Amino acid sequence: MFIKNYREVEAQEVEGVPGVTVRWVITEDDGAPHFAMRIFEVQPGYATPYHPHWFEHEAFVLAGEGKLRSETGEYPLRAGSVVFIPGDEVHQFVNTGDEVLRFICLIPHDWLKDVKKAS
């Protein structure tokens, strides 16, 4: 077990994505066998890529406001919003506010890709 402040983890620029940083606050290196916890910060006027991936992920908005863009529409986000994105769904977090859009995002480790879902 451990406790740390997320600010103790260096923010890394997301390659090829201006205005977006990520902090990998819990990883396999920390002893987490199944999931990683990341904290994203999206600057005003910027967005994450519009992309899909094989895994589901869950997010919790800590600060700021924006929208979640998907193939089914655009949905408002603000501090306290809880988000579930199924695997293979195209999505994007867009900062529409005047302050940083900060959110926690949980994802499975790559080795889980080949694990079958329970029926």
N, C-alpha and C positions, 0 to 999 in steps of 0.2 A: 504494500500500500504506500502511496505517497500523496502529498498535496503540494501544489506549486501555484504560483501566480502565472497566468498565461503570458504576461509581459516579460517573464524570465526567458521565454522561448523567442528566438530571433524571428522576426517577420521576414519572409522571403518573397521576393517579387515572383509573380506567376509568369513564367516564361512566355513571351509574346502577347501578354495581356496587360497593357498599361493601366495604371490606376487600381490594381488589385494585388493584395498581398495575402499570404497564408502563413499561419503558425501551426506546425504539426505538434500539438500539445501532448497527445498520448499516441504512442506507436508500439509496434512489436518490440522495439528496443527497450521500451519501458515495461515489458512483460505482459502487454495486452495481446492475447492470442487471437482474437477474432476481429476486433474493430479498431479503427483509428479515429481520433477526435482532432478536428482541425478548426481553427478560427480564421475566418476570412474577413478582410476589411476592403470594402469597395468605396473608392472616393466618389464624391459628388460628380455626376455626369458620366460615370464609367459603369462597366458591366462585366460580368464573367462571360466566357464564350457561350454561344448558343450551341449546345452539344448534348449527345446521349452517351451513356456508358452501360455496361452490362449490369451493374449493381444498383440496387435501391439505395437511397440515402435519406437521412432525416436531418432536418435543420431547425434551429431555434434562433430567432432574431433577437439580438441583445440590444441593439441601438440603431437609430436611423429609420429611414423609410425608403420604400422603393416598390418594385413590382417583380413578380415571378412570371416570366414569359414562358409559354409552352405552346405546343401544337393545338391545344384546346382553348387558348386564350391568355389573357393577362390578369393577374390577381394581385391586389394590393398587399404590401408587407409593411409592418411596423414593429417596433419593440414589443415582444411578447408573442409574435406570430410563430406558430408551429407548422412545419412543412414536411410532407412526405412525398417523395418523388420515386415512383416505381422504376425498376431497371428498364433500360432502353427507351425511356421517355426523353425527348429533346426538351431542354430547359435552359433558362438563363436568369440570373439575379441581376436586376438593374437598379442602380441607385438614382432615384428621382428627387431626392431631398437635397438639403443644403449642408448636411453633416455626413460623416462616415456611416455607411451601412455595415454593421458588424454582425456576423452570425456564426453560430457553432454548426458544424457539419460533421456527421458521423458516417463513416463508410467501412465496409468490410475489407479485410486484407485480401490480396489477390488470390491466395491459395483457396479461398472459398468459392471461386468461380466455378469449379467443377463439382461442388457439393450439390446434390439434388435437393430440391424443395420437398418438404414433407407433404404428403397428400392430405 
